[in-house]
């Protein structure tokens, strides 16, 4: 089976970053196409992006998996999340997006990001400032600077 990396964390679904990546990982894992070293779902670490996203939306991860594997679009699944969990305001979505896209840059996740860069032999890459940047580089994409427009 051919392995495939998920879409970038930066891909937006109805303005929300990361959601498309989480669903892509669910689908790829179910098909046996997600590389085994990818984190998918919930565990004891509440700081993982999947855990943070499902808490932000007020939904159960296992219910999200079930809904995702029924073949719905990302937009339809997000609408389901809004109905069954919570629908964040535009301001909350902007705050979420900024938080997630900057994670690892001058915050409590910075040391872990630096350790991960070192493990990957990327400690000299100044363009990797966030976890999203690291994901992009590991998956063959060029990191983009965060921009508040």
Secondary structure, 3 states (H helix, E strand, C coil): CCCECCCCCCCEECCEECHHHHHHHHHHHHCCCECCCCCCCCCCCCCCHHHHHHHHHCCCHHHHHHHHCCCCCHHHHHHHHHHHCCCCCHHHHHHHHHHHHHCCCCCCCHHHHHHHHHHCCCCCCCCCCCHHHHHHHHCCCCCCCCCCC
